[in-house]
Amino acid sequence: MPSDEPRPPESTQTGPHWPSHPDIEHSENRNLLLLALHQIAFRIGWIFKTESVIMPAVLDQVAGAGWVRGLLPILNRFGQSLPPVFAASPLQRMHRKKRALAMLPILMSVPFLVLAGLWISGSFHQSGQGRAVWPVVMFLLLYFAFFVFNGLYHLAFGTVQGKLIRPTRRGHLLRMSTFWGSIPATLTAWWLLSQWLQLPDGGFGRTFAFTGACFFVSGLIVFALAEPTDGFRPAAERKRDTMMAVYHALRDDPNLRRLVVVAMLFGAGLIIFPHYQALAREELGLAGIHLMVWVITQNLAVGILSLIVGPLADRKGNRLTLQLLLFSSAIAPAYAIALPHVPGGAHIFWLVFIPLAVVPLVLRLLVNYTLEICEHHQHPRYLSTVSLGLSLPFLASPLVGWLVDLAGFRIVFIPAVCLTLLGGLISLRLTEPRHTAAEEISDPVDTGIE
């Protein structure tokens, strides 16, 4: 695959050819367990700040306008996309990638700990004074900072996973971390959110503090990974050449171009993510304790689906699994927009969050497929390029929020369904990276971890 980046030694192999270092294979079982434990702790923290429920509900309490809610997806995605593009080269040059992977969740905990302090101190409550501007600005700045760190984290996690876990076991890692993470996450949310959400201030201060603590612990676990140093260290890349490197990657690889288009169309469907809870509140009168029910439903659904998705990806390939999930992800917006017109729709709105569970799995499969279509030394560049493509549609997010205020939810939910289905159709043209060389990989040792 042509590239203008420096080449590693010839011994480095591509796609399913793995590993490139004997010490990596020797420590694979240990690293698989540690990465799963890391993501379980990460997942427990994440359920307390879900983007479809908790964070937009908090902002609605602070701001209350649809166009402000519409800022969340653009801050989310561009925090996750642009910084990784410029961080790809520095990460590529690091001898041990686990250091970046360990520090980033710790940095991700900081915005939430600050939010917790501000919320508990009452700084976000303007009783009798209307809504002040500065709490909204502070919330959005901390939200953006979190997703800058989160975007760098996903780049680091994908790179470390690509280095330490063979392609045919990455679905196993997804299943371990997602299913076994969903159980403690659900129990913790049921135990704590059921109490906190009924507090006068919504309990969001405690929610943010718990989230920050979980991210901090998840980062500490990564330090225990066994990672040999990379023997290849590419030359430093000038910042002005960074976007040219993205251009060259897209120019030289037509399959990457198709994947970026798929990611863009899927991203266009994600713009409506913060508006599900607003639709339920404004058209069905649901709020409060319902937030906990939705969070738990989505979390359990992700865990259960991972039992199917993980093995399917390992056995049949990430491409086929990704294609199935892309088409499935169109169900949630179609179902949600129909419910206000169905008798008793309020009683079954929670079912929306079952097909919504497909979304985080699609994001994981995009990463895993990307890792398989390029050489090891290109992982950071390809991952950041796909992430950038996923984020471009979010420029329209404030407009989407404004349209919701102006004309209601149908005007944005129906196009989201259509664009998601179009992305699924284009994904049918993606190539399958698992060539016959994949069969030469020895069967993984059974760790007994299910």
N, C-alpha and C positions, 0 to 999 in steps of 0.2 A: 504494500500500500504506500504510495508516494507520500513523502513528507519533507518539509524543509527543516525539520528539527534534527539535531544530531542523532546519529544512530548508536545504539548500544552495541556491545560485542555480539558477534554472530550467534553465540550460544543462547541468547535470549529468544524465546519462542513466542508465538502469537496464539491468540484465541484460546482454544481448548488445550493447547500444549502447556502443561503445568506439572510440576513447579520448575522455576528457573534456578533454584538453590536447594541442595539436599537438606539443609537444616530446616527449611520451611516445611517439607513433607514430614520430617521427624516430629515437629511440634504442632502439626495441624490439628490434632484432636484437642490438645490443650487450648490452642488459640480459638478453636470453634466454640468451646465451652465459655471461655472468657468473653469473647465477643457477644455471645448470647446473654450472659449475665449482665454485661454492660448495657445491652439494648433493653433488657428487662427493666433495669433500674431507670433507664431513660424513658421507657414507655410508661412506667408508673407516674413519672412526673408529667409526661405529655398529656395524659388523660385529664389532668386538672387544668389544662389550658387549651382544649381542643378549639380549632379554628372555625368549626362549623357551629359551635355552641357558646363556649365560655367567653372567649375573647370578644366577639361581637356583642354579646350580652353586656359585658363590662363597659364597652365603649358606648353602647346605647344609653347606659345609665349615666355616663359622664357627659356625653354630647347629645345624642338623641336624633341626629339627622342622618338620613340615608346616604347622602353624598359623603359624609364623614366616615360612615361605615364602609363606603366604597373605597376609601383610602387603604383599608387593611390589606386587601389582596395585592395592591401595587407595592406597598412597603414590604410585604411578605416576600413576594417573588423577586423583586429587584434587590432586596437585601441578600437573597439566596443566589442570585445569578451573576451580577456584575463583579462583586469582589472575588468569587471563585475564578473568573476568567483571568484576573491579574495575579491570583495566588497559585495558579496551576504550575507555573514555572518554578517558583520558590519551593513548592511542595515536592515537585519532581526532583529537585536537587538535594532534598533532605536525605541523609543516609538512613535515618530511622523515622518513618512516617508516624509511628505510634505516639511520638511526643506531641505532634500537632493534634492528633485525635484525642489525646488525653486532656490537653489544655482547653480545647474548644468547648466541651460541655461545662467545664468549670467557669469559663467566661460567660457562657449562656445563662448560668445561674445568677449572675450579677444584676441584669435588668429586672429579674423577678424579685430578687431580694430588695431592690430599691423600691419597686412598685409595692411590695408588701409593707415596707416601712411607711411609705406615703399614704397608703390606704388605711392602715391601722391608726396612724396619727390624725386621720380625718382631713388630710390636705385635699382630698378629692371631693369632699362634700361641701357644698356651698348653700347650706340651708338658709332660705329666705333671701338669697341674693341672686337667684337665677343661676344659669350655668356660666361659669367663668371660662375664659379662653385658655389660660395657662395649664389647667389640669389636662385638657385635651391635647395640647401641644406636648406636654411632658409625657403623657401616655404614648403618643404616636412616636416620639423620639426613642423612648425605651423599647417600644415594640420593634422599631426599625433596627436598633442596635442588636436586639436579640436575633433577628433574622439574618443580619450580616454574619454573626457568629455561627448561626445555624447553617447558612449556606456553605461556609468554610468547613463546618463539621461534616456535612454530607459529602463534600469533595474528599476530605480526609478519610472518612469511613469507607467510601467506595474504593479509594486507592489502597487502603490497608486490606480491605476484603479481597481486592483483586490480587494482592501480593501474597496473602497468607492462606486463602481458602480456594481450593480448586473449583472450576466452573460447575462441575457436577455435584458439588456439595453446598453451593450458595443457596439453593432452594431449601436445603436442610437447615441451614442457619436461619433463613427467613421463618421457617416453621417453628424452630425451637424458640427464637426470640419473640415471635409474635404470639404464638399460642400460649406458651408458658408465661409470657408477659401479660397476656390479657387476664389471666386468673387473678394474680395479686392486684393488678390495676383495677379490676372490677370490684373486688372485695374492699379495697381501700376507698374507692370512690363511693361505694354504697355506705360504708361506715362513716366517712368524714363529710362528703358532700351533702349527704342527707341531713346533717346537722348544720353545716356552715351556710348552705344556701337559704336557710330559713332565718338567719340572723338579720337584724334590721339593716345592716350595711351590705347584705348579700354574702358576707363571709369571704369576700374576695381577698382580703389581706392575708388570711390564713391559707387560702388556696395558693396565692402567689408564693408565700414562704415555703410551703411544702414542695411546690414545683421546683423552686430554686435549690432546695436541699437534695432532691432526687437527681437533678442534673449534676450537681457537685459530686455526689457519690458515684454516679455512672462514669465520670471522668477519671476518678481515682482507680477504678477497676482496670482501665486500659493500660496503666503503667506496668501491669503484670504480664502483658503479652510477650511472647518470645519472638523477636523479630531480628533476623540477621541484617547487617548493614548492606546497603546496595553497593555493588562494586562499580556501577556506572554512575557518573555524575555529569549531567549535561552542562553545557556552557550557560552562563547567566543570560537571560533574555532581557533586552531593553524594553522598557514599558511601552514605548511607541511601536514596538514590533508585536506586542501582544495580540492586538486585533488582527494584524496581518497573519499571525499564526492560526487564528480561528478561521480566517478566510482561506488559507491554504489547506487546512484540514477539510473544510467543506468542498473546496474546489477539487481535491484529489480523491474524494471518497463519495460516490453517488449514493451509497447506502446510508452514509451519515446524513446526507442532505435529506433523504426521505425520512429518516428517523427524527430529524429536527422539525420537519413539517408536521409529523405525527404529534410530536411534543407540543408544538405551537397550537394545534387544534384541540388537543386535550387541555392545554392551559386555558384556552378560550372558554371551555366549559367549566373550568374551576373558578372563574371570576365570580360566579353567583354563590360561592361557598358561604360567605358570611350572612347571606340573606335568607337561609333556610329558617333560622330561629326567628327572624323578623317576620317572615311570612306566617309562621305559626302564631306569633304573638298578635299580629295585626288583623289576620283574617280568621283565625280560629280561637283567639283568646287564650293561648297557652303560654305559660311562663313559670317562674319560680321552680318548684320541685320537678317540673317536667324537664328542666335542663339536665338534672341528674339522670333521669330515665333515658334521655337521648344519648348522653355521654356513655352510659353503661351499655346501651343497646349497640351503639357503633363499635365500642371496644370489643364486646363479645363477638360480634359478627366478624370483625377483622381476625380475631383469634381462630374462630371456627373455619373461616375461609382459607386461612393459611395452611390448615391441615390438608387441603386439596391443592392449593396453589404451589406450595413448596415442592412436594413430590412430583407434581406435574411438570414444573419447570426443570427439575433435575432429570427426569426421564424423557420428556418429549421436547425440551428446549424452551428457552425464555421467549423466543419469538412467538410460538403458538400460544403460550400462556398469556403473553402480553396482548395478543390479538383478541383472545376471548374476553379478557378483562376490559379492554377498551370498549367493546360493544356493550358489555354489562354496565359500564359506568353511565350510560345514557338512561338507565332505568330510573335513578333517583330523581332527577329534575322533572321527568315526565310524570312520575307518580305524585310528587309534591304539588305540582301546579294543578293537578286534577282534584286533589282532596278537598279544597274549599267548595267544590261544586258537588261533592258527594255527601248524602245524608249521613251524619255521624262521623264525618271526616276527622273531627278533632280527636276522636277516640282511637283512631288508627294511624295518626300522624307519626307516631314513634317508629312505625315500620319503614319510614323513609330512610332511617339511619342504618338499615340493613344493607341496601344496595350502596349507600354512601361509603360503606366499609371497603368497597372495591378501590376507592381513590388512593389510599396510602399503599395498597398493594401494587397498583399501577406504577406509582412513583418508584417503588423498590424494583419492579421488573424493568423499568426504563434504565435504571442504574446497572442491573445485572446484564441486560442485553448489551448495553454500551461497552461494558468491560470485555465482552466476548468478541466484539467486532474490530478490535484494534490491538496493537502490540502493547506489551506491558509498560514500556516507557511512555506510551501515549495516553495512558489512562487518565491522568489529570486533565489533559487538554480536551479529550473527547467528552469527559464527564461535564466539564465546565461549559463546553459548547452546547450540549444538549440542554443543560440547565438554563442557559441564556435563551435558547429557543422557546423553552417552556414558559419563560417569563415575559416575553415580548407582548403577548396579548393583554397583559395586566396593565398596560398603559391606558387601556380603556376602562379600567375599573371604576374611577370616580364618575365617569359618564354613566356607567351601568347603575351606580347608586343613585344618581340624579334621575335616571329614567324610572327607577323603582318609585321614587318620591312622586314623580310626575304622572306616570301612567300605570303603575302597579307592577306586579311580579311577572305576569304572563309575557310581557314584552321582552324580558331578558331570559326567562327560563326556557321558552320554546327555541330560540336560536342556540342556546347552550346544548340542547338535545341534538339539534341538527349538526352542529360543528363537531360534537363528540362522535357521532356516527360517521361523519366524513373522515375523521382521523382514523377510525377503525378500518374503513375501506382502504385508505392509503397504506395502512400497516400491512395489508395483504401483499404488498410489493417488497417488503423487507426481505433480505436474504437470511438464510439459516447458517449461522457461523459454525455449527458443529459438524465438521467434515469427518471423514473416516479416521482422521488422526485421533479423534476423541475416543475411539474404541481402544487405542493403544494405552490409554491411561489405566493404571491398575485400579481395581476395585478398592474403594475406601475401606479402611479398617472399621469394623463395627465398634462403636464406642459405648453402645448400650444406652445412649442418650436419645430419647424420643420426645 
